Amino acid sequence: MSSQGQITIPKNVRDSMGIGGGSEFVVMARTESPQVINIYPKVKKWVDVICGIAEGAWGDDPQASTKYVRSLRNEWANRPLD
Amino acid sequence: MNGQTDLLTNIPKESKVFLDSMIFIYTVEKNPIYYNIAYSIIDGMETGKYLGYTSVMSLIETLAKKDLRTNTTKYDYIAAFFANVGNLTVAKIDHEIAYTATGLRRNYNVSVPDAIQMATAVVNKCDLFITNDAVFKTMQPVRTLILDDIM
């Protein structure tokens, strides 16, 4: 990294991803361990990036994710109002 | 077409729409029942048909799933989505939302996360609250759309 915080993306990566001068990016940092800096090419539609990215994570039951959210919220609701 | 479906298809431009956690979860898991409608809701927001709002609570509930916590690539992409998708405000839980949630919790006897979600919609003056949790049928300071009611 340069003293001005600039980094160079290797040519083989630029070529394989079709990026060059004027390309725009999104930089995301994960500060907890393991620390990671992710550089994403600017995305036209973020919804297309995430759709199906976690397919199966909630299991085969189509209602499982709905029940999962309810169970998380019920963790807070196990006692009546004071 | 019933009234609830009308509510979704005729959202006025620049309306403020609160999206509950499951809208994002159905999209990332490509839920066999709800994926198409969840995708269209987020797509409509991203393409500027309306302004989306959600709470950091939705971010927690989406990312807390164990499979995502242990797969940093998927986790990071979803985190990047919440940080960068157009027309979505991910609201922090500030004092005003906390005080409003306190009142909702007291008046409707709902869980704290339910109260925070609805309080976020109230404080941000949302026109519509989209969820798939029937709990919100009893708590409608903001007009509420339950996905199962239009399926």
gemmi code that builds the backbone of each chain (N, CA, C; Angstrom):
import gemmi

chains = {
    "A": [
        ("MET", (0.845, -1.198, 0.000), (0.000, 0.000, 0.000), (0.879, 1.246, 0.000)),
        ("SER", (0.485, 2.229, -0.782), (1.266, 3.466, -0.830), (0.998, 4.290, 0.423)),
        ("SER", (1.842, 5.319, 0.602), (1.657, 6.185, 1.775), (0.312, 6.903, 1.726)),
        ("GLN", (-0.292, 6.983, 0.538), (-1.604, 7.624, 0.416), (-2.750, 6.625, 0.526)),
        ("GLY", (-2.427, 5.378, 0.863), (-3.460, 4.369, 1.059), (-3.898, 3.685, -0.221)),
        ("GLN", (-3.157, 3.893, -1.298), (-3.553, 3.289, -2.570), (-2.959, 1.895, -2.721)),
        ("ILE", (-3.716, 1.018, -3.327), (-3.212, -0.318, -3.621), (-3.388, -0.603, -5.114)),
        ("THR", (-2.630, -1.552, -5.612), (-2.719, -1.911, -7.027), (-3.379, -3.279, -7.156)),
        ("ILE", (-4.383, -3.357, -8.000), (-4.988, -4.656, -8.288), (-4.140, -5.313, -9.371)),
        ("PRO", (-3.660, -6.535, -9.135), (-2.767, -7.179, -10.105), (-3.406, -7.263, -11.499)),
        ("LYS", (-2.541, -7.177, -12.523), (-3.032, -7.137, -13.903), (-3.854, -8.375, -14.256)),
        ("ASN", (-3.411, -9.539, -13.779), (-4.162, -10.747, -14.141), (-5.582, -10.722, -13.571)),
        ("VAL", (-5.721, -10.106, -12.397), (-7.064, -9.985, -11.804), (-7.878, -8.974, -12.598)),
        ("ARG", (-7.248, -7.841, -12.935), (-7.966, -6.818, -13.723), (-8.436, -7.412, -15.048)),
        ("ASP", (-7.556, -8.157, -15.678), (-7.896, -8.729, -16.988), (-9.009, -9.766, -16.868)),
        ("SER", (-8.898, -10.603, -15.858), (-9.883, -11.686, -15.750), (-11.264, -11.151, -15.375)),
        ("MET", (-11.283, -9.989, -14.725), (-12.570, -9.427, -14.317), (-13.051, -8.315, -15.233)),
        ("GLY", (-12.230, -7.979, -16.231), (-12.641, -6.948, -17.178), (-12.761, -5.570, -16.555)),
        ("ILE", (-11.864, -5.265, -15.615), (-11.913, -3.956, -14.968), (-10.686, -3.137, -15.349)),
        ("GLY", (-10.848, -1.830, -15.348), (-9.753, -0.959, -15.731), (-9.976, 0.440, -15.200)),
        ("GLY", (-9.243, 1.390, -15.774), (-9.373, 2.775, -15.333), (-10.831, 3.225, -15.389)),
        ("GLY", (-11.289, 3.882, -14.351), (-12.672, 4.358, -14.314), (-13.647, 3.384, -13.685)),
        ("SER", (-13.211, 2.131, -13.499), (-14.095, 1.166, -12.828), (-14.354, 1.624, -11.390)),
        ("GLU", (-15.554, 1.355, -10.921), (-15.901, 1.751, -9.558), (-16.061, 0.519, -8.678)),
        ("PHE", (-15.772, 0.711, -7.407), (-15.788, -0.413, -6.467), (-16.471, -0.025, -5.159)),
        ("VAL", (-16.856, -1.069, -4.450), (-17.339, -0.902, -3.085), (-16.353, -1.625, -2.179)),
        ("VAL", (-15.896, -0.953, -1.146), (-14.935, -1.558, -0.220), (-15.630, -1.804, 1.119)),
        ("MET", (-15.549, -3.028, 1.578), (-16.169, -3.397, 2.856), (-15.094, -3.986, 3.765)),
        ("ALA", (-15.090, -3.573, 5.000), (-14.109, -4.087, 5.962), (-14.809, -4.896, 7.036)),
        ("ARG", (-14.246, -6.055, 7.298), (-14.696, -6.834, 8.464), (-13.616, -6.631, 9.528)),
        ("THR", (-14.010, -5.992, 10.617), (-13.006, -5.601, 11.612), (-12.796, -6.665, 12.689)),
        ("GLU", (-13.784, -7.562, 12.836), (-13.570, -8.618, 13.821), (-12.754, -9.747, 13.179)),
        ("SER", (-12.223, -10.632, 14.005), (-11.384, -11.713, 13.509), (-12.217, -12.768, 12.761)),
        ("PRO", (-11.774, -13.274, 11.617), (-10.582, -12.860, 10.878), (-10.838, -11.571, 10.100)),
        ("GLN", (-9.912, -10.621, 10.242), (-10.104, -9.339, 9.567), (-9.983, -9.512, 8.056)),
        ("VAL", (-10.891, -8.865, 7.341), (-10.936, -9.003, 5.882), (-11.293, -7.650, 5.274)),
        ("ILE", (-10.655, -7.332, 4.162), (-11.104, -6.197, 3.349), (-11.586, -6.774, 2.027)),
        ("ASN", (-12.852, -6.558, 1.717), (-13.411, -7.037, 0.451), (-13.589, -5.870, -0.502)),
        ("ILE", (-13.219, -6.085, -1.752), (-13.402, -5.062, -2.785), (-14.333, -5.647, -3.836)),
        ("TYR", (-15.521, -5.069, -3.955), (-16.517, -5.576, -4.899), (-16.599, -4.636, -6.100)),
        ("PRO", (-16.568, -5.185, -7.329), (-16.883, -4.334, -8.473), (-18.263, -3.736, -8.267)),
        ("LYS", (-18.454, -2.496, -8.705), (-19.757, -1.862, -8.491), (-20.847, -2.713, -9.122)),
        ("VAL", (-21.891, -2.929, -8.352), (-22.941, -3.862, -8.743), (-24.129, -3.095, -9.305)),
        ("LYS", (-24.700, -3.604, -10.405), (-25.886, -2.950, -10.967), (-27.105, -3.232, -10.110)),
        ("LYS", (-27.273, -4.492, -9.732), (-28.429, -4.861, -8.911), (-27.966, -5.768, -7.775)),
        ("TRP", (-27.983, -5.206, -6.573), (-27.542, -5.984, -5.426), (-28.476, -7.155, -5.157)),
        ("VAL", (-29.748, -6.999, -5.499), (-30.672, -8.103, -5.222), (-30.250, -9.362, -5.979)),
        ("ASP", (-29.644, -9.179, -7.156), (-29.194, -10.347, -7.918), (-27.937, -10.973, -7.318)),
        ("VAL", (-27.195, -10.187, -6.545), (-26.006, -10.731, -5.880), (-26.405, -11.677, -4.752)),
        ("ILE", (-27.449, -11.289, -4.027), (-27.795, -12.096, -2.837), (-28.861, -13.153, -3.093)),
        ("CYS", (-29.585, -13.069, -4.206), (-30.702, -14.012, -4.365), (-30.156, -15.440, -4.471)),
        ("GLY", (-30.601, -16.279, -3.586), (-30.171, -17.678, -3.569), (-28.790, -17.920, -3.014)),
        ("ILE", (-28.127, -16.869, -2.494), (-26.743, -17.035, -2.032), (-26.665, -17.986, -0.832)),
        ("ALA", (-27.759, -18.074, -0.092), (-27.775, -18.959, 1.087), (-28.852, -20.028, 0.923)),
        ("GLU", (-28.975, -20.523, -0.290), (-30.002, -21.531, -0.563), (-29.788, -22.752, 0.337)),
        ("GLY", (-30.838, -23.177, 0.998), (-30.752, -24.352, 1.859), (-30.305, -24.066, 3.274)),
        ("ALA", (-29.888, -22.836, 3.552), (-29.353, -22.532, 4.888), (-30.395, -22.713, 5.981)),
        ("TRP", (-31.653, -22.534, 5.644), (-32.722, -22.699, 6.635), (-33.401, -24.066, 6.517)),
        ("GLY", (-32.856, -24.946, 5.680), (-33.398, -26.293, 5.561), (-34.406, -26.418, 4.433)),
        ("ASP", (-35.014, -27.593, 4.352), (-35.915, -27.904, 3.232), (-37.343, -27.406, 3.448)),
        ("ASP", (-37.726, -27.226, 4.695), (-39.095, -26.789, 4.984), (-39.254, -25.316, 4.594)),
        ("PRO", (-40.161, -25.006, 3.662), (-40.321, -23.608, 3.238), (-40.757, -22.668, 4.354)),
        ("GLN", (-41.314, -23.226, 5.417), (-41.752, -22.385, 6.543), (-40.669, -22.240, 7.608)),
        ("ALA", (-39.535, -22.918, 7.425), (-38.513, -22.932, 8.480), (-37.960, -21.542, 8.772)),
        ("SER", (-37.759, -20.744, 7.737), (-37.164, -19.422, 7.978), (-38.142, -18.493, 8.697)),
        ("THR", (-39.432, -18.639, 8.379), (-40.436, -17.836, 9.085), (-40.440, -18.216, 10.565)),
        ("LYS", (-40.400, -19.525, 10.824), (-40.373, -19.998, 12.210), (-39.079, -19.577, 12.910)),
        ("TYR", (-38.000, -19.549, 12.162), (-36.693, -19.151, 12.717), (-36.744, -17.710, 13.240)),
        ("VAL", (-37.296, -16.807, 12.439), (-37.396, -15.405, 12.879), (-38.274, -15.311, 14.124)),
        ("ARG", (-39.407, -16.042, 14.101), (-40.304, -16.017, 15.261), (-39.597, -16.552, 16.498)),
        ("SER", (-38.778, -17.611, 16.321), (-38.091, -18.183, 17.490), (-37.053, -17.207, 18.040)),
        ("LEU", (-36.371, -16.483, 17.156), (-35.415, -15.480, 17.641), (-36.131, -14.419, 18.467)),
        ("ARG", (-37.300, -14.002, 17.980), (-38.015, -12.921, 18.668), (-38.650, -13.419, 19.967)),
        ("ASN", (-39.023, -14.696, 19.972), (-39.621, -15.235, 21.193), (-38.592, -15.409, 22.310)),
        ("GLU", (-37.288, -15.361, 21.938), (-36.260, -15.412, 22.977), (-36.427, -14.240, 23.939)),
        ("TRP", (-37.042, -13.167, 23.432), (-37.221, -11.956, 24.240), (-38.588, -11.951, 24.941)),
        ("ALA", (-39.422, -12.939, 24.652), (-40.819, -12.835, 25.069), (-41.246, -13.955, 26.005)),
        ("ASN", (-40.291, -14.491, 26.742), (-40.625, -15.622, 27.597), (-41.173, -15.215, 28.955)),
        ("ARG", (-41.356, -13.948, 29.135), (-41.914, -13.512, 30.417), (-42.938, -12.415, 30.160)),
        ("PRO", (-43.944, -12.346, 31.022), (-44.964, -11.311, 30.848), (-44.411, -9.927, 31.178)),
        ("LEU", (-45.185, -8.926, 30.832), (-44.799, -7.560, 31.190), (-44.729, -7.417, 32.697)),
        ("ASP", (-43.752, -6.631, 33.155), (-43.687, -6.340, 34.598), (-44.860, -5.442, 34.980)),
    ],
    "B": [
        ("MET", (-58.125, -10.131, -7.693), (-57.073, -9.534, -6.872), (-57.674, -8.966, -5.590)),
        ("ASN", (-57.188, -9.419, -4.436), (-57.772, -8.903, -3.208), (-57.107, -7.587, -2.796)),
        ("GLY", (-57.667, -6.984, -1.784), (-57.188, -5.678, -1.354), (-55.740, -5.681, -0.919)),
        ("GLN", (-55.320, -6.781, -0.294), (-53.938, -6.870, 0.166), (-52.966, -6.898, -1.012)),
        ("THR", (-53.339, -7.641, -2.075), (-52.478, -7.680, -3.255), (-52.399, -6.297, -3.883)),
        ("ASP", (-53.559, -5.618, -3.935), (-53.595, -4.252, -4.440), (-52.592, -3.377, -3.706)),
        ("LEU", (-52.542, -3.589, -2.409), (-51.669, -2.790, -1.554), (-50.215, -2.893, -2.014)),
        ("LEU", (-49.827, -4.113, -2.404), (-48.448, -4.338, -2.820), (-48.186, -3.833, -4.235)),
        ("THR", (-49.121, -4.078, -5.148), (-48.876, -3.721, -6.548), (-49.082, -2.237, -6.817)),
        ("ASN", (-49.804, -1.580, -5.937), (-50.084, -0.166, -6.175), (-49.402, 0.745, -5.158)),
        ("ILE", (-48.222, 0.358, -4.744), (-47.494, 1.217, -3.810), (-47.124, 2.510, -4.544)),
        ("PRO", (-47.594, 3.646, -4.054), (-47.273, 4.901, -4.737), (-45.769, 5.162, -4.767)),
        ("LYS", (-45.294, 5.740, -5.853), (-43.872, 6.055, -5.979), (-43.455, 6.970, -4.828)),
        ("GLU", (-42.257, 6.708, -4.343), (-41.662, 7.464, -3.237), (-42.334, 7.188, -1.889)),
        ("SER", (-43.209, 6.163, -1.857), (-43.712, 5.733, -0.559), (-42.558, 5.185, 0.268)),
        ("LYS", (-42.742, 5.236, 1.574), (-41.753, 4.644, 2.462), (-42.295, 3.287, 2.927)),
        ("VAL", (-41.536, 2.244, 2.650), (-42.003, 0.885, 2.926), (-41.015, 0.190, 3.856)),
        ("PHE", (-41.505, -0.281, 4.990), (-40.650, -1.032, 5.909), (-40.640, -2.498, 5.493)),
        ("LEU", (-39.449, -3.079, 5.401), (-39.308, -4.495, 5.032), (-38.838, -5.272, 6.259)),
        ("ASP", (-39.630, -6.228, 6.683), (-39.259, -7.052, 7.833), (-38.207, -8.086, 7.411)),
        ("SER", (-37.556, -8.661, 8.400), (-36.400, -9.545, 8.156), (-36.654, -10.631, 7.130)),
        ("MET", (-37.859, -11.236, 7.188), (-38.070, -12.410, 6.334), (-38.067, -12.063, 4.843)),
        ("ILE", (-38.317, -10.824, 4.496), (-38.256, -10.447, 3.082), (-36.831, -10.673, 2.560)),
        ("PHE", (-35.855, -10.325, 3.379), (-34.455, -10.515, 2.984), (-34.078, -12.004, 3.056)),
        ("ILE", (-34.555, -12.675, 4.095), (-34.208, -14.093, 4.265), (-34.797, -14.926, 3.125)),
        ("TYR", (-36.050, -14.691, 2.763), (-36.666, -15.437, 1.655), (-35.862, -15.250, 0.370)),
        ("THR", (-35.286, -14.082, 0.210), (-34.517, -13.811, -1.014), (-33.181, -14.548, -0.992)),
        ("VAL", (-32.463, -14.476, 0.130), (-31.146, -15.122, 0.155), (-31.253, -16.644, 0.139)),
        ("GLU", (-32.336, -17.171, 0.706), (-32.479, -18.641, 0.725), (-33.253, -19.143, -0.499)),
        ("LYS", (-33.723, -18.223, -1.332), (-34.548, -18.568, -2.497), (-35.693, -19.482, -2.063)),
        ("ASN", (-36.458, -18.972, -1.143), (-37.545, -19.765, -0.547), (-38.534, -20.223, -1.619)),
        ("PRO", (-38.863, -21.522, -1.663), (-39.720, -22.032, -2.747), (-41.113, -21.414, -2.788)),
        ("ILE", (-41.603, -20.916, -1.688), (-42.944, -20.311, -1.667), (-42.873, -18.788, -1.850)),
        ("TYR", (-41.970, -18.152, -1.133), (-42.014, -16.693, -1.035), (-40.949, -15.970, -1.867)),
        ("TYR", (-40.066, -16.728, -2.522), (-38.940, -16.079, -3.201), (-39.389, -15.051, -4.237)),
        ("ASN", (-40.317, -15.417, -5.094), (-40.690, -14.512, -6.186), (-41.210, -13.173, -5.665)),
        ("ILE", (-42.064, -13.252, -4.659), (-42.637, -12.005, -4.153), (-41.590, -11.208, -3.368)),
        ("ALA", (-40.743, -11.913, -2.604), (-39.705, -11.216, -1.835), (-38.723, -10.527, -2.788)),
        ("TYR", (-38.343, -11.246, -3.848), (-37.430, -10.666, -4.837), (-38.052, -9.420, -5.460)),
        ("SER", (-39.311, -9.502, -5.826), (-39.948, -8.369, -6.498), (-40.071, -7.170, -5.564)),
        ("ILE", (-40.240, -7.427, -4.283), (-40.307, -6.319, -3.319), (-38.950, -5.611, -3.232)),
        ("ILE", (-37.881, -6.387, -3.121), (-36.551, -5.775, -3.017), (-36.153, -5.139, -4.346)),
        ("ASP", (-36.487, -5.812, -5.436), (-36.170, -5.257, -6.760), (-36.903, -3.922, -6.966)),
        ("GLY", (-38.164, -3.882, -6.555), (-38.929, -2.640, -6.680), (-38.291, -1.506, -5.902)),
        ("MET", (-37.790, -1.840, -4.729), (-37.099, -0.833, -3.922), (-35.806, -0.381, -4.604)),
        ("GLU", (-35.014, -1.359, -5.046), (-33.704, -1.028, -5.613), (-33.838, -0.219, -6.895)),
        ("THR", (-34.895, -0.466, -7.648), (-35.081, 0.279, -8.898), (-35.858, 1.578, -8.681)),
        ("GLY", (-36.105, 1.917, -7.437), (-36.633, 3.244, -7.130), (-38.133, 3.383, -7.142)),
        ("LYS", (-38.861, 2.265, -7.118), (-40.320, 2.378, -7.093), (-40.798, 2.893, -5.737)),
        ("TYR", (-40.044, 2.618, -4.701), (-40.362, 3.146, -3.383), (-39.089, 3.127, -2.542)),
        ("LEU", (-39.161, 3.745, -1.387), (-38.007, 3.821, -0.500), (-38.147, 2.754, 0.583)),
        ("GLY", (-37.121, 1.935, 0.715), (-37.163, 0.859, 1.691), (-36.546, 1.273, 3.015)),
        ("TYR", (-37.130, 0.781, 4.085), (-36.582, 0.979, 5.425), (-36.558, -0.365, 6.126)),
        ("THR", (-35.554, -0.566, 6.917), (-35.546, -1.704, 7.818), (-34.719, -1.317, 9.028)),
        ("SER", (-34.633, -2.223, 9.977), (-33.884, -1.943, 11.201), (-32.617, -2.793, 11.211)),
        ("VAL", (-31.650, -2.397, 12.008), (-30.477, -3.260, 12.188), (-30.899, -4.634, 12.723)),
        ("MET", (-32.089, -4.695, 13.312), (-32.614, -5.979, 13.782), (-32.717, -6.976, 12.619)),
        ("SER", (-33.134, -6.493, 11.449), (-33.244, -7.376, 10.269), (-31.873, -7.877, 9.841)),
        ("LEU", (-30.891, -6.993, 9.950), (-29.528, -7.388, 9.592), (-29.047, -8.500, 10.539)),
        ("ILE", (-29.311, -8.324, 11.818), (-28.911, -9.343, 12.807), (-29.622, -10.660, 12.515)),
        ("GLU", (-30.933, -10.603, 12.307), (-31.707, -11.837, 12.148), (-31.335, -12.571, 10.860)),
        ("THR", (-30.955, -11.816, 9.835), (-30.543, -12.459, 8.580), (-29.166, -13.095, 8.731)),
        ("LEU", (-28.255, -12.379, 9.360), (-26.868, -12.851, 9.417), (-26.592, -13.807, 10.575)),
        ("ALA", (-27.533, -13.917, 11.511), (-27.274, -14.737, 12.699), (-27.322, -16.229, 12.416)),
        ("LYS", (-27.881, -16.607, 11.281), (-27.990, -18.034, 10.968), (-26.601, -18.669, 10.954)),
        ("LYS", (-26.480, -19.800, 11.608), (-25.160, -20.421, 11.801), (-24.436, -20.658, 10.479)),
        ("ASP", (-25.172, -21.140, 9.474), (-24.533, -21.437, 8.187), (-23.861, -20.207, 7.590)),
        ("LEU", (-24.413, -19.036, 7.874), (-23.825, -17.810, 7.341), (-22.655, -17.349, 8.197)),
        ("ARG", (-22.782, -17.534, 9.506), (-21.689, -17.107, 10.386), (-20.422, -17.884, 10.087)),
        ("THR", (-20.568, -19.113, 9.589), (-19.392, -19.941, 9.334), (-18.957, -19.897, 7.877)),
        ("ASN", (-19.699, -19.181, 7.044), (-19.305, -19.029, 5.639), (-19.099, -17.539, 5.381)),
        ("THR", (-17.842, -17.115, 5.541), (-17.582, -15.677, 5.527), (-17.875, -15.039, 4.182)),
        ("THR", (-17.750, -15.793, 3.081), (-18.023, -15.192, 1.774), (-19.492, -14.822, 1.650)),
        ("LYS", (-20.372, -15.749, 1.985), (-21.810, -15.463, 1.923), (-22.172, -14.350, 2.900)),
        ("TYR", (-21.628, -14.468, 4.100), (-21.882, -13.448, 5.136), (-21.485, -12.061, 4.624)),
        ("ASP", (-20.295, -11.969, 4.038), (-19.792, -10.662, 3.590), (-20.622, -10.106, 2.439)),
        ("TYR", (-21.073, -10.968, 1.547), (-21.904, -10.481, 0.440), (-23.241, -9.942, 0.956)),
        ("ILE", (-23.811, -10.631, 1.919), (-25.095, -10.155, 2.456), (-24.883, -8.861, 3.238)),
        ("ALA", (-23.781, -8.793, 3.986), (-23.465, -7.548, 4.699), (-23.260, -6.409, 3.699)),
        ("ALA", (-22.603, -6.704, 2.588), (-22.378, -5.685, 1.561), (-23.699, -5.244, 0.945)),
        ("PHE", (-24.608, -6.184, 0.785), (-25.934, -5.833, 0.270), (-26.607, -4.808, 1.183)),
        ("PHE", (-26.647, -5.099, 2.479), (-27.322, -4.182, 3.406), (-26.655, -2.805, 3.412)),
        ("ALA", (-25.337, -2.785, 3.188), (-24.619, -1.506, 3.241), (-24.743, -0.719, 1.941)),
        ("ASN", (-25.018, -1.393, 0.838), (-24.883, -0.723, -0.451), (-26.107, -0.719, -1.349)),
        ("VAL", (-27.082, -1.569, -1.097), (-28.231, -1.624, -2.012), (-28.927, -0.256, -2.028)),
        ("GLY", (-29.365, 0.117, -3.201), (-29.982, 1.430, -3.353), (-31.346, 1.518, -2.696)),
        ("ASN", (-31.643, 2.696, -2.189), (-32.976, 3.036, -1.655), (-33.363, 2.274, -0.398)),
        ("LEU", (-32.378, 1.712, 0.310), (-32.672, 1.046, 1.582), (-31.965, 1.777, 2.723)),
        ("THR", (-32.726, 2.188, 3.696), (-32.166, 2.752, 4.925), (-32.221, 1.681, 6.004)),
        ("VAL", (-31.061, 1.327, 6.526), (-31.008, 0.381, 7.655), (-30.869, 1.227, 8.922)),
        ("ALA", (-31.974, 1.385, 9.613), (-32.012, 2.324, 10.732), (-31.383, 1.744, 11.987)),
        ("LYS", (-30.598, 2.584, 12.641), (-30.063, 2.192, 13.950), (-31.159, 2.348, 15.009)),
        ("ILE", (-30.943, 1.708, 16.133), (-31.913, 1.833, 17.227), (-31.487, 3.039, 18.072)),
        ("ASP", (-32.125, 4.171, 17.808), (-31.777, 5.375, 18.549), (-32.776, 5.592, 19.693)),
        ("HIS", (-32.631, 6.704, 20.388), (-33.495, 6.960, 21.538), (-34.964, 7.044, 21.143)),
        ("GLU", (-35.249, 7.708, 20.013), (-36.650, 7.877, 19.611), (-37.285, 6.518, 19.304)),
        ("ILE", (-36.535, 5.675, 18.604), (-37.053, 4.329, 18.304), (-37.204, 3.533, 19.600)),
        ("ALA", (-36.264, 3.681, 20.510), (-36.345, 2.959, 21.786), (-37.584, 3.372, 22.581)),
        ("TYR", (-37.839, 4.686, 22.658), (-39.010, 5.152, 23.409), (-40.306, 4.682, 22.739)),
        ("THR", (-40.329, 4.741, 21.400), (-41.531, 4.299, 20.676), (-41.736, 2.797, 20.861)),
        ("ALA", (-40.647, 2.034, 20.799), (-40.738, 0.575, 20.999), (-41.223, 0.247, 22.409)),
        ("THR", (-40.791, 1.047, 23.367), (-41.245, 0.838, 24.754), (-42.762, 0.921, 24.840)),
        ("GLY", (-43.327, 1.929, 24.177), (-44.778, 2.097, 24.190), (-45.492, 0.957, 23.485)),
        ("LEU", (-44.947, 0.514, 22.354), (-45.571, -0.587, 21.601), (-45.514, -1.889, 22.404)),
        ("ARG", (-44.373, -2.121, 23.017), (-44.212, -3.332, 23.852), (-45.247, -3.330, 24.968)),
        ("ARG", (-45.439, -2.157, 25.567), (-46.365, -2.058, 26.685), (-47.819, -2.202, 26.208)),
        ("ASN", (-48.146, -1.530, 25.120), (-49.550, -1.482, 24.678), (-50.013, -2.778, 24.017)),
        ("TYR", (-49.108, -3.461, 23.337), (-49.519, -4.644, 22.568), (-48.958, -5.944, 23.141)),
        ("ASN", (-48.113, -5.879, 24.163), (-47.512, -7.053, 24.779), (-46.793, -7.934, 23.752)),
        ("VAL", (-46.032, -7.289, 22.875), (-45.242, -8.020, 21.882), (-43.798, -8.101, 22.363)),
        ("SER", (-42.995, -8.919, 21.667), (-41.591, -9.046, 22.064), (-40.838, -7.763, 21.719)),
        ("VAL", (-39.713, -7.573, 22.359), (-38.912, -6.372, 22.109), (-38.510, -6.254, 20.632)),
        ("PRO", (-38.033, -7.343, 19.978), (-37.686, -7.190, 18.543), (-38.889, -6.787, 17.684)),
        ("ASP", (-40.071, -7.366, 17.962), (-41.267, -6.956, 17.213), (-41.530, -5.468, 17.415)),
        ("ALA", (-41.404, -5.030, 18.646), (-41.652, -3.624, 18.948), (-40.626, -2.722, 18.267)),
        ("ILE", (-39.375, -3.162, 18.231), (-38.332, -2.354, 17.569), (-38.604, -2.253, 16.077)),
        ("GLN", (-39.002, -3.371, 15.455), (-39.287, -3.330, 14.013), (-40.403, -2.331, 13.718)),
        ("MET", (-41.496, -2.445, 14.448), (-42.617, -1.548, 14.188), (-42.272, -0.110, 14.562)),
        ("ALA", (-41.536, 0.082, 15.653), (-41.150, 1.439, 16.056), (-40.285, 2.101, 14.989)),
        ("THR", (-39.436, 1.308, 14.345), (-38.593, 1.857, 13.280), (-39.463, 2.362, 12.134)),
        ("ALA", (-40.515, 1.612, 11.827), (-41.435, 2.049, 10.769), (-42.199, 3.299, 11.187)),
        ("VAL", (-42.614, 3.351, 12.435), (-43.382, 4.507, 12.928), (-42.515, 5.763, 12.894)),
        ("VAL", (-41.325, 5.660, 13.465), (-40.447, 6.842, 13.570), (-40.043, 7.347, 12.190)),
        ("ASN", (-39.859, 6.437, 11.250), (-39.467, 6.853, 9.889), (-40.680, 7.186, 9.014)),
        ("LYS", (-41.857, 7.204, 9.635), (-43.092, 7.587, 8.938), (-43.343, 6.730, 7.696)),
        ("CYS", (-43.173, 5.418, 7.857), (-43.401, 4.503, 6.734), (-44.900, 4.417, 6.429)),
        ("ASP", (-45.206, 4.240, 5.145), (-46.595, 4.136, 4.698), (-47.093, 2.697, 4.754)),
        ("LEU", (-46.165, 1.749, 4.721), (-46.535, 0.335, 4.655), (-45.472, -0.495, 5.364)),
        ("PHE", (-45.909, -1.531, 6.077), (-45.023, -2.438, 6.798), (-45.232, -3.826, 6.192)),
        ("ILE", (-44.213, -4.365, 5.530), (-44.364, -5.675, 4.883), (-43.651, -6.732, 5.718)),
        ("THR", (-44.372, -7.774, 6.069), (-43.839, -8.838, 6.910), (-44.512, -10.142, 6.503)),
        ("ASN", (-44.157, -11.217, 7.197), (-44.945, -12.440, 7.035), (-45.214, -13.049, 8.396)),
        ("ASP", (-45.397, -12.187, 9.366), (-45.607, -12.627, 10.737), (-46.943, -12.079, 11.216)),
        ("ALA", (-47.854, -13.010, 11.500), (-49.218, -12.613, 11.872), (-49.271, -11.821, 13.172)),
        ("VAL", (-48.197, -11.836, 13.943), (-48.156, -11.036, 15.170), (-48.501, -9.572, 14.879)),
        ("PHE", (-48.067, -9.119, 13.715), (-48.240, -7.699, 13.402), (-49.683, -7.357, 13.024)),
        ("LYS", (-50.526, -8.389, 12.879), (-51.940, -8.100, 12.624), (-52.564, -7.383, 13.820)),
        ("THR", (-52.019, -7.659, 14.996), (-52.594, -7.047, 16.203), (-51.978, -5.688, 16.501)),
        ("MET", (-50.998, -5.291, 15.729), (-50.243, -4.079, 16.052), (-50.041, -3.303, 14.758)),
        ("GLN", (-50.964, -2.421, 14.451), (-50.876, -1.767, 13.150), (-50.903, -0.247, 13.234)),
        ("PRO", (-49.947, 0.344, 13.932), (-49.854, 1.803, 13.840), (-49.409, 2.229, 12.437)),
        ("VAL", (-48.819, 1.276, 11.710), (-48.509, 1.468, 10.289), (-49.269, 0.383, 9.526)),
        ("ARG", (-49.868, 0.748, 8.406), (-50.618, -0.233, 7.614), (-49.715, -1.425, 7.296)),
        ("THR", (-50.221, -2.622, 7.542), (-49.364, -3.814, 7.482), (-49.844, -4.804, 6.434)),
        ("LEU", (-48.883, -5.345, 5.701), (-49.163, -6.364, 4.689), (-48.472, -7.661, 5.103)),
        ("ILE", (-49.257, -8.721, 5.278), (-48.714, -10.043, 5.617), (-48.656, -10.851, 4.314)),
        ("LEU", (-47.488, -11.345, 3.951), (-47.352, -12.042, 2.661), (-48.335, -13.203, 2.523)),
        ("ASP", (-48.527, -13.979, 3.588), (-49.427, -15.129, 3.487), (-50.854, -14.711, 3.128)),
        ("ASP", (-51.209, -13.494, 3.414), (-52.559, -13.027, 3.106), (-52.759, -12.762, 1.613)),
        ("ILE", (-51.663, -12.702, 0.858), (-51.817, -12.436, -0.583), (-51.320, -13.600, -1.428)),
        ("MET", (-50.932, -14.716, -0.764), (-50.415, -15.869, -1.521), (-51.576, -16.731, -2.019)),
    ],
}
model = gemmi.Model(1)
for chain_id, residues in chains.items():
    chain = gemmi.Chain(chain_id)
    for i, (resn, *xyz) in enumerate(residues, 1):
        res = gemmi.Residue()
        res.name, res.seqid = resn, gemmi.SeqId(i, " ")
        for name, pos in zip(("N", "CA", "C"), xyz):
            atom = gemmi.Atom()
            atom.name, atom.element = name, gemmi.Element(name[0])
            atom.pos, atom.b_iso = gemmi.Position(*pos), 0.0
            res.add_atom(atom)
        chain.add_residue(res)
    model.add_chain(chain)
structure = gemmi.Structure()
structure.add_model(model)
structure.setup_entities()
